[in-house]
């Protein structure tokens, strides 16, 4: 069954269903775009930005460790040297905590490899400077100074490897930012395209639905108008009629026209027969009128004759009376 043969209600439902399906499709597309955007934003806020903060904190802490190691050398005999060395150990512990926090993040393979270089180098630096506190606490400043100087290359390597990790992390953040911006633009384009598609579908559905409904209605109105003006010989190609309510309406109008044509034909035939009968009655009436006119003339003649007869009878009576008078006189 084609669309044109569906009922009016089904055509309307089909039109709304098409718009609904398009809206659902556009909504799913937007949801997918927003989901990807949300994932990138989540990664940016939960991993990339915290990783930058942690790496910056580690960088500051190892710089403070190195600075404190140099700054404590001239104060090896100070009464608070023990307290200061505890603060130095705390900074080293902060670096270790930062390393643990960074490794707990969801890192990719390249980030893990780059950070592992820093971690190994920093552990090597800790091993090289493990005797620093003991030497300085015992007042052996020169030996402690030699330990610090000997570990410089390891410290520089650790700092460089940390900078590489920071640079890699910055590139990752920049890449995620570009993806977020791209997904945001994609979501905007998807929303715009979706709105245009929905508008086009609504317009097309409205045009098609109006054509499917209005065209048969206009044909039915035109057909009914011709019948109302007495044109009973109109024809419609039944192959063009749809099987919906409007097609049924046109078929019923054709049937009504056929019935009216038959009724008018019967009335016309009856009128012709009635006209013939009236003409026959008129002829008979004319003949009757002629006969009555002849009878009237005959009656008029008869009346004249009777009048003459009456005058003759009167004259005879008069003559008889005269004769009787004469007879009486004679007697």
Residue pairs with C-beta under 8 A, 6 or more apart in sequence:
1 243
3 11
3 14
3 212
4 212
4 242
4 244
5 242
5 243
5 244
6 14
6 244
7 244
7 245
8 213
8 244
8 245
8 246
11 209
11 212
11 213
11 244
12 209
15 205
15 206
15 208
15 209
16 205
18 201
18 205
19 198
19 201
19 202
19 205
22 197
22 198
22 201
23 198
26 190
26 193
26 194
26 195
26 197
26 198
27 194
29 190
29 194
30 187
30 190
30 191
30 194
33 183
33 186
33 187
33 190
34 187
36 183
37 180
37 183
37 184
37 187
40 176
40 179
40 180
40 183
41 180
43 176
44 173
44 176
44 177
44 180
47 105
47 106
48 169
48 172
48 173
48 176
49 173
50 105
51 102
51 105
51 107
51 111
51 169
52 166
52 169
52 170
52 173
54 98
54 101
54 102
54 105
55 98
55 102
55 162
55 165
55 166
55 169
56 166
57 94
57 98
58 95
58 98
58 99
58 102
58 162
59 159
59 162
59 163
59 166
61 91
61 94
61 95
61 98
62 95
62 122
62 155
62 158
62 159
62 162
63 159
64 91
65 88
65 91
65 92
65 95
66 155
68 84
68 87
68 88
68 91
69 88
69 129
69 132
69 148
70 148
72 81
72 84
72 85
72 88
72 136
73 136
73 141
73 144
73 145
73 148
74 141
75 81
75 84
76 136
76 139
76 140
76 141
76 144
77 139
78 84
81 136
81 137
82 137
85 133
85 136
85 137
88 133
89 133
92 126
95 122
99 115
99 119
99 122
102 115
103 112
103 115
103 119
107 115
110 168
111 165
111 168
111 169
111 172
114 161
114 164
114 165
114 168
115 165
117 161
117 164
117 165
118 158
118 161
118 162
118 164
118 165
121 154
121 157
121 158
121 161
122 158
124 154
124 158
125 151
125 154
125 155
125 158
128 147
128 150
128 151
128 154
129 147
129 148
129 151
131 143
131 144
131 147
132 144
132 147
132 148
135 141
135 143
135 144
135 147
136 144
212 242
213 246
216 242
216 244
216 246
216 247
216 249
216 250
217 246
219 236
219 250
220 246
220 249
220 250
220 253
223 234
223 236
223 250
223 253
223 254
223 257
224 253
226 234
227 234
227 253
227 256
227 257
227 260
232 257
232 260
232 261
232 264
233 261
234 257
236 250
236 254
238 251
238 254
241 247
241 250
241 251
